Amino acid sequence: MNDRLRLSIIQSELHWEDPEANRTMFSEKIHGINEQTHLIVLPEMFTTGFSMNAAQLAEENNGSTLAWMRSEAQKNNCAITGSVIIKEENSYFNRLFFVFPHGDYKKYDKRHTFTLAGEHKIYSAGTQKLIVDYLGWKICPLICYDLRFPVWARNTENYDLLLYVANWPKKRVAAWDALLKARAIENMCYTVGVNRTGLDGNSHHYTGHSTVYDVLGEQLSTTDFEKEFIETVILERSHLDSNREHLQFLNDRDEFSLK
């Protein structure tokens, strides 16, 4: 078990619908991380931007991007996570991969597809929450619009870290800021949100605001919100455990089940 988890967030512009260019770009950014890290977090649909052009862009589950993630994880001896467009049988998914340093991986399909953009018409919704065990930390990775639905994220598994990868536009970034902080406080966990910057092919503007909150909702990351950046933040097991033991808020949570 690692008492400290070193987590690197990469906030970046994306090349619209150009997987090869994005993989090359992120390889350069990853290789520029000059300090030890255990986990690198990339944005939602990091190879394409938030595109509904799934028929032309989708990869098979074991396609080029997963192969790239496995290679980068092994070369850099760290885990890597982010979501991509995947075709499985006759359905498309906004699928997050959590790739371990040795190359094995877990997957999570976005539960809440974004109806405002018509995502629900193109992509099938996931049905299973994922809890990843990594270096003694329990991690719950979710995707963008999932952030608006606290019941899905509710910490019934005593996870330690909640992750959101996103393409969250500037016009609603105030909600992004508020909800990330709320998820950290209500779930008594570290909460990380990694968003993109720049303009996409639909002229939507993204201003990032990627950040890390501790279990009390205090912001740990310090880099300028709206620019491209890479920052490594250290998460402390002792901070999490001591606050949970002292406050015991999770012990008073309501019992419920999802249909």
Helices and strands as residue ranges (DSSP letters): E 4-11, H 19-31, E 39-41, H 54-57, H 64-76, E 79-88, E 91-99, E 105-109, G 115-117, H 119-122, E 132-134, E 137-143, G 144-148, H 150-153, E 161-165, G 170-172, H 173-187, E 190-194, E 197-199, E 205-207, E 211-213, E 229-236, H 237-247, G 249-252
